[in-house]
Amino acid sequence: MRSISNKLGTNEESARPILKLVTPPAMTKSTWRSEEQTHELQLTFDELALIYKSLQAAKALGALPPQDELLNDTIQLVDQALNRAA
């Protein structure tokens, strides 16, 4: 993620592919739970970078507990998506 900050603000951003989270393959009845839902999102590189920065700010400002597993997992997921798109 260190290189993402350097890449923001360049003209290359408009040529970047749109990132897309896709739904997983259909679940069997034995693994399906009624409370689970999946959704498809399409985000530009800029939008994903903004989400990453917002998550980092929330962590730095202590908006959530320092060991919040969901926050850390989400930051890691967004970081991986940014690195794949870069």
C-alpha positions, 0 to 999 in steps of 0.5 A: 500500500505504500506505493498507492499514495504516490500513484494517486493524483496521476493521469493513469487513474482514469485508465485503471480497470474498475474493480469488482467484487463478485458473488461466490459460487452458489452454496449447497443447502448444508452450508447456506445460512439464512442470515448470510447475504452477498452483494456485488460492488463495482468500485473505481480505483479512486473509490477503493483508495478512498475507502482504504484511507478512511479505514486507516483514519478510523483505526488511527483515530481510535474510532474502533477498538485497536484490535478490531478484527473486522476493521483489520480484515477489511483493511487487508482485503482493500489493500489486496484489491488495490495491489492487484489493480495497481 
